[in-house]
């Protein structure tokens, strides 16, 4: 999406969508080659752990049972080998299905949602 809980230009809208939608599950979105928020070089990207913790805390305001079920990663600026290694590393670190839906498909994320 166009929003981020960490981007000062969009966080208010993103938080309203999260609270209003009261999701049962979240899929985190991440672009590892982006070091700062687009258009705001003074705002660094959060770690995936920070993103997970903040997003889940805010989502659980509306639905205490909400959980993070996967991670979608934009690896467009990585080689196939780099992308594969990165996705495997993130999945091992975070313990969640981690895919680039453009490069390899979103099936594992769909499966994680369907399992709820």
N, C-alpha and C positions, 0 to 999 in steps of 0.2 A: 504494500500500500504506500501511500504518500505520507503517512504519519509515523511518528515515533514518540514514545513516551519521553525520550531524551532530547528531542529537537525542540528548542524553545519556540519555534515558529508553528509547530503542529501539535505539540503535546496536549494542549487543552482539548482539541477536537478528538484526538486519539483516545484520551482518557474518557471523554463523554461517550464515545462509541463502546469502549470496554465496559463502562458502568451500565450504560443503557442496554447493551446486548446481553449482559449477564451470562457470558459463555460458560459452557461446561468444560471446554478445553481450549488451550492456546497452542499455536505453533509459532515458535520464535522465528523471526526473519533476520538474516545476518549477511553482511557483505564484508568478508575479511580483508579485502584490499583497501577499503575505505578507512582512513585513519582519523577522520574528523567528520562532523556533521556537514552535509552538503551546504555550502555557502557560509558556513560558520567555522572557520579554522580554529577558533579559540575553544571550541567544544569538542573534546575528544570522544571517540566511540566508547561506549561502555563494554566491559567484558561480557561474555555470554552468561556468566554467573550473575553479574549485576543485572543484566537484562531479565533473566529468568526470575530473580528474586523480586525486583520491582514490579514487573508485569504481573506476576502471580499475586503479590500482595494487593495490588490495585484491583485485579479481577475478582479476588475473593471478597472484596467489599460487597459486590452484588451477588456473588454465588460462592459461598464458602467451600463448596465441593469442587471448584474449578481446579484443573491440573494442567501442567505443561506436558504435551504428549509427543512433541517432535520439534525438529529444527530444519528450516528451509534455508539453504545457503546459496548465495549468488556467487558462483565461481567463474564468471565470464572472463575475468582477467588472469586466470590461471591456466596452465597447460593441463592436459588430461591427467598426467602423472601427479602434478601438484594438487589438483582438485581431489583425486582419489585419496591421496595421502592425508589431505586436510580433513576431508569428510570422515575418514576412519579415525583420525586423532580426536576430532570433536565428539564423535559418537562414543568413543571409549571414555573420554573425559566427562561427558555430560550424562551418559547412560540413557540416551534417547535416540530414536531413529533420526538420522541426519542425512539429508539428500539435497542435491541440486535438482529441482523438479524439471528444469529445462534440459539439463545435460543427461540425467538418468531417469527422469520420471518421478511422479509423486505417489506412486503406489504404496510405498511403506508408510507415508503420512496418512493416506486414506485408510489403510489398515489400522493404524493407531487410533484414528477417530472412530472407525466402525467398531472397534473393540470396547468402546465406552458403554 
